[in-house]
């Protein structure tokens, strides 16, 4: 083992004290940590389901017109991936899920301020593809070679799609036949269909509005899946962050409704 003896060493142009230098270094490190902590405290960290990325970005812009000094840092991914990140200690002041399941998961893990949980918005599930794709109902999907779906293990859009396919009795069959292409989130599923890499994809109605080439081939019958619900809440890590509370109050207020409607969401 290497031991450093704390004594004064001579150098050609003078003398330096190891104790003194170590003390200075510790002080500098302490100040850096304080600065980082302060910088993080001045941020509003928002973990948002991928399908809400456009809406969230637009709301941030509108909010910062009135509050230009508030720094908001969004983190977009599948709701399940975000929930796992928060569980493992990733910084987040606000969490917006694409279904109640992952919100409940974080509540059970003690990460959410339950008195702040609210329904943020609703959406609908559709099937998109090229206009040449011969699919006009759930029953037609068996004829397709490749269908993109968000991975049901972590992507709420995929969970809703699986629920609908299960009720039609086609999910297990298509999975076994290799007809289902799993996407990491709903936007990736849309890209697959938009580029023609799959015959079609299950996405939210609001995502379909972003497609370049793909079109809505049919809306998934509402009775086949639970209502698409986006719950929002503040995390316990947000305690003491007044800016986070300010932004949260804005996005769950009526002030955010016009932008939601413009982008195709249904109001809570």
N, C-alpha and C positions, 0 to 999 in steps of 0.2 A: 504494500500500500504506500502511496506517495503522500508524504506529509510536508506541508508548507510551513516553515518556521517564520513566524511573524517577527521580523527584525528589520533593521534598517540596512538596505543594500546600497553600495556605492556604485555610481555610474560615472563615466568619464567627465561629464559636464556638471555633475552635482550629485545630490543624494535624494533618494525617494524612499518614503516610508510605506511599506506594504499595508500596514494597518490602516493608514490614512487613505490610501488608494482604494482598498476594499470598502471602506466606509463610504467613500464618494460614489463608488459603483453601486452599492446597495441603495443609496439615496436616489441616484439617477433611475435605477430600476423601479423604485417605489413611485417616483413621479410619473414614469411612463405608464405604469399600471393605473394610477389615479386618472391620468389623461384618457386612457382607453375606456375606463369605467364611465367617466364623465361623458365621453363621446357617445357611448352606447346609451346612456341615460337620456341624451338629447334626441334620440331616434325613436321613431314609431315603427316597430317591426311587425309586419302583417303577413301571416301565412294563409294563402288563399288557394282554393281549388282551381286547377288550370282552366276550367271552363268559364271562370269569372275574370280571367286576366284582362280582357278588354274593358269590361265594366269597371274593374278596380282601378286600372290605370287612368281611365277617364274621370273617375270620382276623385282620385288623388290630385289631378290637374285642377279640377274645379275647387276643391278644398283649399289648395295652396294659393289660389287667387286671393282668398281672404286671410290665409295664414302662411305667408311666404317663408317665414322662418322655421316652420315645422318640417323636419326631414323625415320622410316616410320611405321605408325600405320594404318593398313587397318581395315575397318568396312564393313563386308559383310552382305547383307540382300536383300530383294526384292527392286527393284528400287523405288517403291512407298513408302515403309516404310522409306527408306533412305531420300527421298525428304521431307517427313513429319518431320523427325528428324531435317533436316537442316532448314526447315522453322521455327521450334520451338526453334532454337538456338543451336542445337548440333554442336560441333566443327568439321569442315571439310574444308580442303584446296582445295581438288579436288573431283569432283563428276563425276562418270561414270554411266550412265543410260543404261537400256536394251531396251529403246525405246525413241523416241524424245518427247513423251507426257510429261514425268515427268521432262525432262530438260526444256521444255517450261513452265511448271508449276512453277519451281523455278525462271526462268527468269522473269515471271510475278510478282513474289513475291519480286523481287529485290535482289535476293541472288547470282546471277551469274554474273561474268565478261564476258559480251557477246562477247567481242572481242577475247576471248580465246576459244570459242566453236568450236569443230571440230568433224568430224566423226572418231571414234576410230577404229571400226571394223564392220563386218557383220557376220550373222549366218544364219542357216536354221532350219526349224521346222520339226521334225520327230515324228513318233509314235513307241514306244518301248514296248516290252513285252516278255514273254517266247516264245520260238520257237514253242511251242504247241498251242499258242493262234491263233485262226482262224480269223485273221484280216489282210487284205492285201490292203485295200483301205478305204477311209472315209465312204463309204457306208456300210462297214462291222461292224462299231462301234455299230450300233443299236443292234447287237446280243450279245454284251458283257454286263456283269452284273455290273462291276465296272471299271470306267475309271478315272485315276488321271489327274488332270489339276490344274495348278497354279491358285489361286483365281484371276479372271479377274479384281477385284476391285483394286488390287495393284501389281499383278505379270504380267509383260509384256509378258512372255511366255504364260500365261493363256489368255491374251488379244488377242494374235495372234491366239491361238487355238480356242477361241470363234469366232473370225472373220471367220476362215475357216469353223467351224461347222455351223455358221449362213448361210453361202453361200450354204452349203449342206442341210440346212433346218433341222438340227438334234439337235441343241443345246437346244432349249426350251423343246423339247420332252424328251431328255435324262435327263435334269435337273428335270423336273416334275416327271419323273419315278424314280428318286433317283439313277441314274446310274453314276452320276458325283461325284467324291470325290475331294473336294477342298483342295489344299496343300498351305502351307504358302509361298513357293517359288519353283522354278523349280527343285532344288536338292531334295527336299522332295518328289516331284512327281516321280522323278527317283527312289528314294529309295522304294517307294510303289510298283512300277512295278518290281524292281530288286529282292525284297523279295517275290514277288508273292502275295502281299496283295491286289493288283488290277490286272485286266486282262491286263492292259497296261497303258501307260501314254504319254502325249504330252510333249516333252522336246526338247531342242536344240540339233542339231547334235553333237556339241562339248561335251554336257553332256552325250550323248549316248555312247561316247568313254570311259566313266568312269564306265560303268555298269559292274557288275561281271557276272550276269546270263542273264539279259535281252538283247535282240537284237533289232536292227532296223527292224521293220516289214514292214514299208513303209515310204517314204518321203511324207510329205504333199505337194500337188501340189502348186507350187509357185504362181499361179494365184488366189489362195483362200485367201491369206493374204498379208499384206504389207511387204516389205522387212525388215528383222530383222536388225535393225540399233542400234549401240551403240554410242551415242554422249558423248563426254567428255568435261569438262570445269573446270576452276578454279573458286572458290567462291570468293566473295568479302571479306570474312573473311581471305583470304590468303594474303591480302595486307601486304607487309613487310617481308614475309616469302620467302627468297631467295632459300632455299632448296626445297620448294614446287614448285617453278618455274623451278628449275633444274630437278626435277623428272618428272614434267608434260612435259617439253620439250623432255625428253627422251622417255616417253611412246607413244607420238604422232609422233615420228620420225621413220625413216626407220630402225633404230637400233633395234626396237622392232618387226619388221615384221617377221623375221625368227621364233621366238617363237610363234607368232600368227598362222602362217601357220602350224607349227608342231602340234599344238593343234586343228587344224581343222577350224579355223576362216578364213573368207574371208577378204582380205585387203580392206581398203577404197579406 
